[in-house]
């Protein structure tokens, strides 16, 4: 009989920052690219906190050729004097101890994004090495750490009258899947922070590519909203609202466009609260209240007419809601949802007061917006009936779309849905799939471009209804991720211009009406091969031109036959399984959403009404096109 003794000796105590290295995902979300970039955000957030406190006006970020990264600010500098309780420099305490920092005492930082106090110590723990240089108290102070432990004592260097903190660190390759920084990912986050902190200068430099950018927006979130609405036909100038009270500061900017989708970004202490929270609830409820009041005042709604609803009011709305508060209550270290109940009351009151004042002065603007909203309300009933039908059908498995070839597996976590272009490819996919866990939904032709359509019209599309029904989640406000029938939703289209167009239409639909599918990593794009290379009994597949050249070079150029696949239907079921559907050999791209602003702009540009910006985009990127189908 084995010894199953469970006593005090069985308990492992992880000292210092060992817990962070043991379970890094608990602190930064993942050890992939997203978690890697979370490290630099934690360091930058500390500098932003200094800016919020009024002590920092400039932040510089440098990506080095050795994959280390430097963040420099001109704030007060991390304290270096001896900590009274720990008996060692405060800098060392901050760098090597979880929940140690200046953000637990209200007198140090009035507003902060990193109130858990784990940020910089986690960065230190997950770095191969970290070097810090502090300018304060008349001198330059330096110290080095490796994997969360100090390797040098704090050294006092040359005299200086400047203040600030410089941190350079190299992520630990033992911890992360990759330690290569994505310039665009960092650039977009820094740009976002510059929007949210009016007048703050943030620079980014990449030593590898030579790229350099400088972000400073004196217009703040007004400039942010204007950029979000770039290439859209707007109905009015941005409406800016701000209000402060003890412990809270609110900024809101609102602008309507002629489109049909809502794009509201919410932030708490500069953190992008992608799951919303009390500030977003307060914003939406006050908007509904004010618009109904104004519709009655301007007699655009009669006494016997029903009130406008939230979905009416949010059609075509672009807004940024930014709250800064002393004691935020975030859900978890990743801080994606704000929970402070007092914030809702504050935001509701501020919006109701300031927006009512604005509309009282700007009646023409109020009338323009309300006319659009009331038009949306007239279409609402038809859309609601369509949604109810979708909800009902989605809840009854016996009423799944007739064209859907479902799988046998009932556990969504093990199930895959291939959305396939055309009946020919659909037939091959149905024959070639593993029916135990792979379902096939063939589409007939292109789906509706939802960027140019109302919700009611979108829900009248047979192909869109088939997708919604097959997935089972509902859409928009009624979307429920827990009802997703397949955790892998795979777009499989031809490798030509028509296939690319269908992919874009599908991604636009998912982005507009089922965004959580993208945010939670459920959408994938299949990568079928472009070529089949034959030489005698040898058959090889190439997924791009470079692979084709490599294969030809490897097997020789004599007596070879190269077949260029124009469509999935050209493959027999066995080939389609072997190259594109077999989990053991297939290649798939996961669709991610790192930056909402960039995605919003791109979908608007590619699928919206404005032709000229799209033409300009095509001209600028024409030379970078690969596999052009002519």
N, C-alpha and C positions, 0 to 999 in steps of 0.2 A: 504494500500500500504506500502510495507516495505521501510525502510530508507536506501537508497543506497548512502548516502553522502560519497564522496571521497575527503578528504582534508588533510591538514598537519597532523592532528591527526591520520590519517590512516597509516602513514608512521612509520614503526618500525625501530629503529636504534639499531643494535646489538653492544654492547660495547666490547672492547678488543678482546678476542678470542671466544666470544659467537658464532660468525658466523661459526667458525670451528666446534664447537660442534653441531650446528644446521644442518649443511650440510657437514658432514665429508667426504663424497664420492667425493666432489668437490676437496678435497686436497690430498686424499690418494687413490682414485680410487674406494674403496669399504669398507664396514664394515665387510667383511668376512675375511677369512684367508689371502688372498692376501694383503688386506689393513692393517691387523695386522702386517704382516712382513715388510710392507713398513715403519712402524715406526722405527724399528731397523736399516733399511737401511739408513734412514735419519740421524740418530745419527752417524752411522759408516761413512757415506759420509763426515760428518764434520771432522772426524779424518783423513780420506783419503786426504781431502783438505790440512790438516796440513802436511801430508806426501809429497804431491805434491809441497808444498811450501818449502820443505826441512827441516822441523822442527820435524817430527815425524818418528820414526823407528819401532814402535811396537804398535799394537792394540790388546787388550784382550776383548773378549766377553764371558759373563757368564750367563747361563740360570739358574735361581734360582727355588727352589721347590715351591715357592708361586706364580709362573708365572710372577714375575718381571724379568727384564733383566738388566745387567750392561755392559756398554761399557767404557773402559779405554784406554786412549792414553797418550803418553809422548811428546805431542806437546807443544805449548807455553802456553796453558791455555786460556780460555775465559777471556777477560779483566774484571776487577772488579772495576776499578776506576769510579768516578762519570761522567756520560754522560753530556757534557756541555749544551745540549739543554733540556734533559729530567729531569735533576736534581736528578737522582737516579743511582744506580750502572749499568754499562753497561751490566753485566750479567743478571740482572733483566729485562732490556729492551729487550735483545735478547730472553729471555725465554717467555716473555708475550706480545710481539708486533709482528704482522705480518710485513713482509718486513723490518725487522731490522736485520742487520748483517754486517760482515766485507767484504762482497763480492760485494758490489756495488761500492767500490772504487778500482781502478785498482792497487793501490800501496800495498794493503793488501794481496790479493791472485792473483797471475798471472794466475792460472788455478783453476777452481772450478766446481764441479758438481751441487752445490746447489745455483745457482745464483738468484733464486726467493726470497731467504731470508725468506722462510716460514717454512723450515724444522723443526728445533728444537722447535719452538713455537707451531707448530701443534702437535708435539709429547707431549709437555707439556699440551696442551689443551685437548688431548684425553686420558690422563693418569689419573687414580684414584689418583696417587701421583707420584711425580718425585723429586728425591734428586740429587743435583749437588755438586760436590766437585772439586774445582779448586786449583791447585798448581801454584802460580806465585807471583811475587813481594815479595818473601821471606817468604810467609806464605801459610797455607792451608785455603781456604775460603769455607764456606758451606751455602747452602740455600735449603729450601723445598717448593714445590708447590703442590697444589691439584686442579685438573681439570682446570689448566691454571692460577690459582691465587696463589700468594705467601702467605704462612702461617707463614713463619719466615723471619726475616730480615737477610740480609747477615751478617754472623758471621766470624770474623777473628780468626783462630785457631792457632795451634802450628807452630813454624818457620820451614821452609824447604828450601833446596837449589834446590829441584826438580821442574820441571814444567810439566803441563799436565792437562787433564780434565777427571773426572770420573762422569758418569751419570747413575743413576739407576732409572728405572721407571716401573710402573705396569699399563698395559693398562686398561682402564675403561670398566668393564663388562657391563655397561649400554649402551655403544656405540657399542661394538663389539659382533658378534654372538658367537665367541669363543675367549678366551684369552690364549689358550694353544699354545705354540710355537712348530713348527715343526723343529726338530734338523736338518734333512737332507736338508730342504729348506734353512735354514740359512747357513749351512755348504757349500753348493754349491755356494752361493753368495760370501761368504768370500774367498773361493778357487779361484773363478773368479777374485776377486779384487787382490788377491795375484799374480796371473798370470800377471795382467795388470800393476802391480806396482813392478817391478823387485827389489828383495832384501828386500821388506817390510815383516816383520814378523807379522802374524795374528794368534791368538790362539782362540779356541772355547772350552768351557767346559760346560757340562750339569750336574747339581747337581742331577737331577732325575735319570738318567741312568748311570752316572759315565763316560760317553763318553768324550774323550778329543782328540782334533786334533790340529796340528800345520801346518800352511801353510807358506812356503817361497820358492820362485822360482827365483833362480839367473838367470835362462834362460829366464824368462819373457814370452813373447808371443810365443817364439820359443818352450818352454816347453808346452805351451797351445796347439799349433798346433800338436805337437808330441803326446800329449794325445788324441786329437780328432781323430787322425789317428791310434791310438792303435788298434790292431787286423785287420788292413787293410794292403794290400800289396802296399807299397809306391814306387814311381818311382825314387825318388831322395831325397837328404838331404833338409831340410827346407831352403828356401830363405828368408833372413831377410833384410828388407829395413828400413832405418830411415832417417829423415831429419827434421831440425828445421829452423824456420824463426821467425821474430819478431811476437810474439803473438801466434805462432802455433808450435806444435811438433807432428810429425807423426811417427808411428811404424806400419809396415806391415810384416806379415810372410805368406809365400805361400808354399804349398806342394801338389803335385798331388798323387793320388792313382789310383789303377786299377779299381775302381768302376765307377758308372755312374751318381752319384748325386753330386750336389754342396752343400758345407757346408761352408758358409762364415758368420762369426760373426762380427758385427761392433759395435764400442764403441766410444762415445764422452765424454771426461772427466770421464771415467770409467762407464758411464751410458750405459747399453745395449740398443742400438737404434734398437729395433726389427723391426721397420718400415723403417730402413735405413736412407736415407737423402743424402745430397750433398757429404759427404765423400765417401759413397758407390758408388754413381754415378760416381764420379771422378775415383775411383779405377777400376770400370768395364770398363769405356771407355778407360782408359790408357792401361789396360791389352789387350783389343782388338786391339788397335793401335800397341802396341809393338809386339804382336804375329804375326800380319800380316806383319810387317816390317821384322821380323826375318825369317818368312817363305819364304819371297822373297829373302832375303840375302843368306839363306842356300839352295835356289833353290828347296825347298820342294813344293812350289806353282809355277806353270808356269805362264807366263805373261797373257795368255788368261783365266786362271782360276779365278773364283770369290773369293772375300775375305772371310776369315773365319769370322763367326759371333759370337756374344757374347755367345750364348748357346753352340756352339762348344767348346769354350775356357773354359767354366765353368764346363764342364763334368769331374767329378772326382777331382774337385778342393776343397781343404780345405784351408781356410785362416782366419786370424784375422786381422782386420783393426782397429787401435786405434788412434784416433786424440785427442789431448789435446790443447785447445785454450782458450784465455783470455775471449772473449765475445761470448759464444755460444748462438745461437738462437734456442731454443727447441720449439716444438709444445706442449704447455700445461705443467702443473706441472708434469705429468707422464713422460715427456721427452722421447718419443719413436721415434722421428724423428728429425734429424738435418737440419736446414734450411739455414745456412750461405752460400751465393753464392760464397764468396771468397775461401771457403774451397775446393770446387770442382776444381778450378784452381790450387790451391796449391798441392792437392793430384795428379791430373793428371800430373803436371810437375815433381813432385818428383818420381812417379812410372816410368814414361817414361824415365827419366834420369838414375835412379839407376838400373832398370831392364835391360835396354839396355846395360849398362856397365857390368852387371853380365853375360848376355848371350854372350857378346863379348869375355869374358874370359872363360866361361864354355859352349863351343859349344856342347859338348856331352850331357849335361843336356838339353840344348835348343832343340836339335834334338829329344831326348827321349820324352820330353813333346809335342813337335809339332807333332810327329808321332801319338801320342794318339789323339791329337786335330783334326788332319786331318782325322783320322779314324772316329771320331765323326761327322765330316762334311759330310762324305760320307753317313752316315745314316740319316743325317738331313732332306733331302728332303722327304724321306719316312715318317719320323715322322711329318714333317710339313703338308704333305697331309692328314695324319691321323687326325692331330689336326684340320685342316680346316673342315674335314668331321664331327668331333665331334662338332665343333662350329656351323656348319650349322644345324646339327640335333638337338642340344640343343636349338637352337633359334626357332625351329618349333615344337610346342607342339603336332601337329598331328603325328609327327614322333618319339614320345617317345618310349622307348623299349616295344616290344609287351608283355613281361612278367610282366611289371609294372602294378599293379592295383592302379591307381591314386586315389586321394581323391577329394571330391567336393569343398573343401575350396580353394580359389584362393589367399588368403593372406598368404605369406610364413611364417609370424610370428606366425600363428596359425596352421601351417601344420607340420606333422610328416612323416618321411620316415623310415620304418622298413626294414633293409637289413637282409634277413632271409636265414638261411642255409637250402638248399634242397627244392624240390617241395612238400614233405609231410608236412613239417612245414609251407611252404608258403601257402599251401591250408588251413591249420587250421587258419593261421593268417588272410588270406583274408576273411574267414567266420566269424572269431571272432572279427575283428576290428570294429571300428566306422568309417565307410566309409566317414563320413562328413569331417574328418580332418586327417585320418590316411591312408597313402599309403603303399603298400607292394611291395618290389622288391626281389623275391626269386632268389638265386644263384644256379647254377648247379655245384656242386663240389667245389674244391678249386680254388681260383683265382691265377693268376701268382704272383710269388715272385719278386716284382719289384726291390728288393735289388740286385738281380743277373741278371737283364735284362736291356737292353737299352730302352730308351723312345719309340723308334720305335716299338720294340717288345711288350712293355707293351700296346701300343695303338692298337696292332693287336689282343689283347685278347677280346673276345666277352663279358666276364663278366665285365671286367674293363670298356669297352666302355659303357656298360649298366649303370654302376654306374655314370660315368661322364655325360652321356646324361640325366639321371634322375635328377641329381643335377643341371645341367644347368650353372655351373660356368666356364667351361673350366678348364684347368690345367696349371701348370708351369707359364711361363711368361704371358700367356693369361688369367690367373685366374682372375675372377671378382666376388668378394663376393656379390656385389649388385644384382647379377642374381641368387643367391641361391634360389631354389624353395621350400625348406623345411628348417626351422630354427632348427628343431630337427631331427638329423640323428642318428638313433638308430640301433646299431649292435645287432642282436638277434640270438644267436647260441646255439647249444646243450651244455649241461653241462658235456662234456666229452673231451677227449684229441683232437679229431678231431675238436670239436667246438673251443677249445682254440687255435688251430693252425690257423683256419680260422680267428678268431679275430685278431691274431697277423699279419697275412697277410694283412688284411684290414687296421689295424692301421699303418702298414708299408707304405702302399699305400697312406693313407691320410697324413702321416707325410712327405713323400718324395715329393708328387705332389700337395697336397691341404692343406698345413700346416695351412693357416689362418682359416680353419674350426676348427682346434683344438685350436688355439690361441684365437679365439673368442667364444669358448664355445658351438659349435654346435654339437659335437660328443658325443654320450652317449652309454653305454653298458647296455643292458637289463639284469635283474637278475631274470631268471626263478627259480622256486623252485626246490630243489633237491629231495624232498620227499613229498608224499601224505600219511597222516596217517588217517586210518579209524577205527572207533569203533562204531558199530551200525549205527546210523544215523549221527554220528559226523564225520566231515571231516576237517582236519587241514593240512596246508601246512608248510613245514620247508625249509628254504633257506640255511641252513648249518647244520653240525652235532650237534652243540651246541643247536640250536633250536629244532632239533629232540629229543634230550635227554630231553629238557625242556617240550616239548609237551607230551612225553610218561610219564614223571613223573607227569604231571598235570592231564591227563585223565586216568592214570592207565595202567599197562602192560598187563592185562588180555584181551584176545579176540581182540587184535588190529592187524591190517594188515598195514604193511609199504611197500609202493611202491616206488622204487628208479627210478626216471625219467632218462633214458639214453638220450632221445632226445625230442625235442619239439613236434615231430609228435605223441608222445604217449599221448599227451593231446588233448582232444576234443576242438573245438573252444570256447566253453563257459568257460572251465577251463583256456585256454590260455589268454582269455580276463580278467578273474577274477584275475589271479595271476601275469600277466606279462605286459598287455597292457592297463589296465584301469588306467587313470591318478589319480584316487582317491585312488587306493590301491597299485599300482605297485611300485617297487624299481628300480631305475636306477643309474648308476654311470656316472658322467660327466668326460670326458677325458680332462685333463688339461696338460699344458706344462710349468712347472715351471722352468725347467732347460734344455736348448738346448744341452749342452755338455753331460749330463748324458743320455738324450734320444738318441742322436746320437750314443753314444757308445753302448747302449743297443740294438738298432735296428741292428747295424753292427754285434754285437756279436751273436744275435739270428738268424739273417736272412742272414748273409754274407757268404763268401766263406770259411773262416778259420774255420776248424773243432776243432782244439785243444783248443782254448780259450772257445768255446761253451761247449766242454766236461768238462773242468775245472769248468765252471760256474754251470753246472748241478750237478757236484759232490759236490760243495760247498753249494748248496741250496737244495739238495735232502731231507734233514731232515725237511725242512720247508714246503714241499709240502702238500697241503690239498686236499681232494676229489680226490685222485689218481685213475684214471680209468684203471683198470687192467683186 
